[in-house]
Amino acid sequence: MSTRYLVTGAAGFIGSSLAAALLARGERVRGLDNFATGKRENLERIPGMELIEGDVADLATARAACRGIEVIFHEAAIPSVPRSVADPIGSNQANVVGTVNLLVAAQEAGVQRIVYAASSSAYGNNPSLPKREDFLPAPLSPYAVAKLAGEHYLAAFHAVHGMTTVSLRYFNVFGPHQDAASAYAAVLAKFINAMLDGEAPQVHGDGEQSRDFTYIDNVVAGNLLAAAAPAAAVAGQVINVATGTRITLNQVLELLRPMLGYQGEVRYGPPRAGDVQHSLADISRAQRLLGYQPRVSFAEGLERTVAWYRSLRAPSAAGA
């Protein structure tokens, strides 16, 4: 019988992508989501998934979700730096209390492995590039602090209970099914949709900040590898999942202009509190421990993402 998987945040961008990949290979998958940020339309592509609607920050819900589960992908979070600045208590409740509850429930249920969605925001503005997992963390926002706390809790549960826990530090994930309508949407989704609407994209800062943008398929692959890797190699580890390349926001805008036929202006404003200036991952640990290699380049991922957002508008354009 196939392994029982739990995906928390299963209606979110990354969670639904991961659940879809698991179901496509014939796994039995349970999802947990409270729809605080997840979208019900994301469930349409994962019809074979058992769903528990509830909050991982509720211990009884976490216990129910963990029963009979062998491997957990913990994607549930409020993944927004600005939102954490505006509401640090809510960010802590979702991202720290939810993680601790899940760990307690998983330990009680005898779950074999937890793969956790950590964040590159833990590195802060350390000027050294690329970012290596052994750098001293320097989080700049409540969100970054909360995600770093989750890493430490996972490592502690490994040390105390012998659970196989793996923390994957994601770097600026993008791709189809990412919500562009949210006030806290990721920058690529915002850029693409503004240009599709003929509106000026908004840049916080001078646009020279750089990011290691990571296409969703690479993140899904990293998770699946982390779930299958030998416990002796990965238990208690923190591992970057990215591409090992970077590009500035101004360069991204220049790539998008011809793709979208946009000839308008770009609006520049003050930097956002808690944002880092440069982000670039050292992925050698992922390569060594997981056998990870980025499958999709930034350029290819950007083309796929533009095509997906454009396809959402095709029915309305046809109707018009």
C-alpha positions as CSV (number, residue, x, y, z in Angstrom):
1,M,0.0,0.0,0.0
2,S,1.3,3.5,-0.9
3,T,2.6,5.9,1.7
4,R,0.1,8.2,3.3
5,Y,1.0,11.8,2.9
6,L,-0.3,14.9,4.6
7,V,0.1,18.3,2.9
8,T,-0.7,21.2,5.1
9,G,-1.7,24.4,3.3
10,A,-3.0,22.1,0.5
11,A,-5.1,24.7,-1.1
12,G,-2.2,27.1,-1.4
13,F,0.1,27.7,-4.4
14,I,2.9,25.4,-3.3
15,G,0.8,23.0,-1.3
16,S,-1.6,22.3,-4.2
17,S,1.3,21.9,-6.6
18,L,2.9,19.4,-4.3
19,A,-0.4,17.5,-3.7
20,A,-1.0,17.3,-7.5
21,A,2.5,15.8,-8.0
22,L,1.9,13.2,-5.3
23,L,-1.5,12.2,-6.7
24,A,-0.1,12.0,-10.2
25,R,2.3,9.3,-9.1
26,G,-0.5,7.3,-7.4
27,E,0.1,8.3,-3.8
28,R,-2.7,8.6,-1.1
29,V,-2.8,12.2,0.0
30,R,-4.7,14.1,2.7
31,G,-4.8,17.9,2.7
32,L,-5.3,20.3,5.5
33,D,-6.3,24.0,4.9
34,N,-8.3,26.7,6.6
35,F,-8.5,28.8,3.5
36,A,-7.1,31.9,5.2
37,T,-4.8,32.3,2.1
38,G,-5.5,29.1,0.2
39,K,-7.9,29.1,-2.8
40,R,-10.8,26.6,-3.3
41,E,-10.2,26.7,-7.0
42,N,-6.7,25.2,-6.4
43,L,-8.5,22.0,-5.2
44,E,-10.0,21.5,-8.7
45,R,-6.7,20.1,-9.9
46,I,-6.4,17.7,-7.0
47,P,-9.8,15.9,-7.0
48,G,-8.3,12.7,-5.5
49,M,-7.2,14.3,-2.3
50,E,-8.9,13.8,1.0
51,L,-9.5,17.2,2.5
52,I,-9.7,18.3,6.2
53,E,-10.9,21.9,6.4
54,G,-9.4,23.4,9.6
55,D,-6.5,25.3,11.2
56,V,-3.2,23.6,12.0
57,A,-3.0,26.1,14.9
58,D,-5.8,24.1,16.5
59,L,-4.2,21.1,18.2
60,A,-7.3,18.8,17.9
61,T,-7.4,19.5,14.1
62,A,-3.6,18.9,13.8
63,R,-4.1,15.5,15.7
64,A,-6.9,14.5,13.3
65,A,-4.9,15.4,10.3
66,C,-1.9,13.4,11.4
67,R,-3.7,10.1,12.1
68,G,-2.4,7.3,9.9
69,I,0.1,9.6,8.2
70,E,3.7,8.6,7.4
71,V,5.1,11.7,5.8
72,I,4.1,15.4,6.2
73,F,4.8,18.3,3.9
74,H,4.2,21.3,6.1
75,E,3.4,24.2,3.7
76,A,0.7,25.9,5.7
77,A,1.7,29.5,6.6
78,I,0.8,33.1,6.1
79,P,3.7,33.7,3.6
80,S,4.0,37.5,3.6
81,V,6.6,39.9,5.0
82,P,4.3,43.0,4.8
83,R,1.4,41.1,6.5
84,S,3.7,40.0,9.3
85,V,4.8,43.6,9.8
86,A,1.2,44.7,10.0
87,D,0.1,41.7,12.1
88,P,3.0,40.0,13.9
89,I,0.6,38.2,16.4
90,G,-1.4,36.6,13.5
91,S,1.9,35.7,11.7
92,N,3.2,34.0,14.9
93,Q,-0.1,32.1,15.5
94,A,-0.1,30.7,11.9
95,N,3.6,30.1,11.4
96,V,4.9,29.2,14.9
97,V,2.0,27.9,16.9
98,G,0.7,25.9,13.9
99,T,4.1,24.4,13.4
100,V,4.5,23.4,17.1
101,N,1.0,21.9,17.1
102,L,1.8,19.9,14.0
103,L,5.0,18.6,15.5
104,V,3.3,17.5,18.7
105,A,0.5,15.8,16.8
106,A,3.0,14.1,14.4
107,Q,5.1,12.8,17.3
108,E,2.0,11.4,19.0
109,A,0.9,9.7,15.7
110,G,4.3,8.2,14.9
111,V,4.8,10.1,11.7
112,Q,8.1,9.1,10.1
113,R,9.1,12.3,8.5
114,I,8.2,16.0,8.2
115,V,9.5,18.2,5.4
116,Y,9.0,21.9,6.3
117,A,8.7,24.9,4.1
118,A,11.3,27.2,5.6
119,S,12.3,30.5,4.0
120,S,15.4,32.2,2.7
121,S,14.2,35.3,4.6
122,A,16.1,33.8,7.5
123,Y,19.3,35.1,6.0
124,G,18.3,38.7,6.2
125,N,20.7,41.2,4.6
126,N,23.9,39.4,5.1
127,P,26.0,40.9,2.3
128,S,27.8,37.6,1.6
129,L,26.6,35.8,-1.5
130,P,25.6,33.1,-2.2
131,K,23.7,32.3,1.0
132,R,24.9,29.1,2.7
133,E,23.0,27.2,5.3
134,D,25.8,27.6,7.9
135,F,25.5,31.4,7.8
136,L,24.3,33.0,11.0
137,P,20.6,33.8,10.6
138,A,19.6,37.5,10.7
139,P,15.9,37.7,10.1
140,L,14.5,41.2,9.4
141,S,10.7,40.7,9.7
142,P,8.3,38.9,12.0
143,Y,7.6,36.5,9.1
144,A,11.3,35.6,8.8
145,V,11.6,35.2,12.6
146,A,8.6,32.9,12.6
147,K,9.9,30.7,9.8
148,L,13.3,30.5,11.5
149,A,11.6,29.4,14.7
150,G,9.9,26.6,12.8
151,E,13.3,25.4,11.7
152,H,14.6,25.3,15.2
153,Y,11.5,23.5,16.5
154,L,11.9,20.8,13.8
155,A,15.6,20.4,14.7
156,A,14.6,20.1,18.4
157,F,12.0,17.4,17.8
158,H,14.6,15.5,15.8
159,A,17.1,15.8,18.7
160,V,14.6,15.0,21.4
161,H,12.3,12.4,19.7
162,G,14.4,11.1,16.9
163,M,11.9,12.3,14.3
164,T,13.2,12.7,10.8
165,T,12.7,16.4,10.1
166,V,14.0,18.4,7.1
167,S,13.7,22.2,6.6
168,L,13.8,23.4,3.0
169,R,14.6,27.1,2.6
170,Y,12.7,28.3,-0.4
171,F,13.9,31.2,-2.5
172,N,11.2,33.4,-4.1
173,V,9.0,30.7,-5.5
174,F,6.9,31.5,-8.6
175,G,4.8,29.9,-11.2
176,P,1.2,29.0,-12.3
177,H,-1.5,29.0,-9.7
178,Q,0.2,31.7,-7.6
179,D,-2.4,34.2,-6.4
180,A,-1.9,37.6,-8.1
181,A,-5.0,39.2,-6.6
182,S,-3.7,39.3,-3.0
183,A,-2.3,42.6,-1.6
184,Y,0.6,40.5,-0.6
185,A,1.1,38.7,-3.9
186,A,4.7,37.8,-5.0
187,V,6.4,40.3,-7.2
188,L,6.5,38.3,-10.4
189,A,2.7,37.7,-10.3
190,K,2.1,41.3,-9.7
191,F,4.4,42.5,-12.5
192,I,2.9,40.1,-15.0
193,N,-0.7,40.9,-14.2
194,A,-0.2,44.7,-14.1
195,M,1.4,44.5,-17.6
196,L,-1.4,42.3,-18.9
197,D,-3.9,45.0,-17.6
198,G,-1.8,47.7,-19.3
199,E,-1.0,49.2,-15.9
200,A,2.4,50.3,-14.6
201,P,4.1,47.7,-12.4
202,Q,5.0,48.9,-9.0
203,V,8.6,48.4,-7.7
204,H,9.5,48.9,-4.1
205,G,13.0,50.5,-4.1
206,D,15.2,51.2,-7.1
207,G,14.7,47.8,-8.8
208,E,18.3,46.8,-8.4
209,Q,17.5,44.3,-5.7
210,S,18.2,40.8,-6.9
211,R,16.4,37.5,-6.3
212,D,17.0,33.8,-6.8
213,F,13.6,33.2,-8.4
214,T,12.7,29.5,-8.2
215,Y,10.1,28.0,-10.5
216,I,7.5,25.9,-8.7
217,D,8.5,22.6,-10.4
218,N,12.0,22.9,-8.8
219,V,10.4,23.3,-5.3
220,V,8.1,20.3,-5.8
221,A,11.1,18.2,-6.9
222,G,13.1,19.3,-3.9
223,N,10.3,18.3,-1.5
224,L,9.9,14.9,-3.1
225,L,13.6,14.3,-2.9
226,A,13.7,15.4,0.7
227,A,10.9,12.9,1.5
228,A,12.8,10.0,-0.1
229,A,16.4,10.8,1.0
230,P,18.1,8.5,3.6
231,A,17.2,9.7,7.1
232,A,20.8,9.5,8.1
233,A,21.7,12.1,5.5
234,V,18.9,14.6,6.0
235,A,17.4,14.3,9.5
236,G,17.6,17.6,11.3
237,Q,19.1,19.4,8.3
238,V,18.4,22.8,6.8
239,I,18.7,22.8,3.0
240,N,18.4,25.6,0.4
241,V,16.0,24.9,-2.5
242,A,16.6,27.4,-5.4
243,T,18.4,27.7,-8.7
244,G,21.7,29.2,-7.7
245,T,21.3,32.2,-10.0
246,R,19.9,35.7,-9.5
247,I,18.4,38.5,-11.5
248,T,17.4,42.1,-10.6
249,L,13.8,43.3,-10.7
250,N,14.8,45.8,-13.4
251,Q,16.2,42.9,-15.5
252,V,12.9,40.9,-15.0
253,L,10.9,43.9,-16.2
254,E,13.0,44.1,-19.3
255,L,12.4,40.4,-20.0
256,L,8.6,40.8,-19.5
257,R,8.1,43.9,-21.7
258,P,8.5,42.0,-25.1
259,M,6.7,38.9,-23.7
260,L,3.7,40.9,-22.8
261,G,3.9,43.7,-25.4
262,Y,4.1,46.3,-22.6
263,Q,5.5,49.7,-23.5
264,G,4.4,51.8,-20.5
265,E,6.1,53.2,-17.5
266,V,7.3,51.5,-14.3
267,R,6.4,53.1,-10.9
268,Y,9.2,53.2,-8.3
269,G,8.4,53.8,-4.6
270,P,10.2,53.5,-1.3
271,P,11.5,50.1,-0.2
272,R,9.3,47.9,2.0
273,A,10.1,47.3,5.6
274,G,11.6,43.9,6.2
275,D,12.6,43.3,2.5
276,V,16.2,42.0,1.8
277,Q,18.3,43.6,-0.9
278,H,19.9,40.5,-2.5
279,S,19.1,36.8,-2.5
280,L,21.2,34.1,-4.0
281,A,21.4,30.5,-2.8
282,D,24.3,28.1,-2.6
283,I,22.6,24.8,-3.6
284,S,25.5,22.5,-3.1
285,R,24.0,21.0,0.1
286,A,20.8,20.1,-1.8
287,Q,22.9,18.6,-4.6
288,R,25.0,16.6,-2.2
289,L,22.3,15.4,0.2
290,L,19.2,15.2,-2.1
291,G,20.6,14.7,-5.5
292,Y,18.8,18.0,-6.4
293,Q,19.3,19.9,-9.6
294,P,17.0,22.7,-10.8
295,R,14.8,21.3,-13.6
296,V,13.4,24.5,-15.0
297,S,15.5,27.7,-15.6
298,F,14.2,31.1,-14.7
299,A,13.7,32.1,-18.3
300,E,11.7,29.0,-19.1
301,G,9.7,29.3,-15.9
302,L,8.9,32.9,-16.6
303,E,7.6,32.0,-20.1
304,R,5.4,29.2,-18.6
305,T,4.1,31.6,-15.9
306,V,3.2,34.3,-18.4
307,A,1.4,31.8,-20.6
308,W,-0.6,30.6,-17.6
309,Y,-1.7,34.0,-16.5
310,R,-2.5,34.9,-20.1
311,S,-4.6,31.8,-20.4
312,L,-6.8,32.9,-17.5
313,R,-7.9,35.9,-19.5
314,A,-8.6,34.0,-22.7
315,P,-12.3,33.1,-22.0
316,S,-13.2,36.6,-21.0
317,A,-11.4,38.0,-24.1
318,A,-13.2,35.5,-26.3
319,G,-16.5,36.5,-24.7
320,A,-15.8,40.1,-25.3
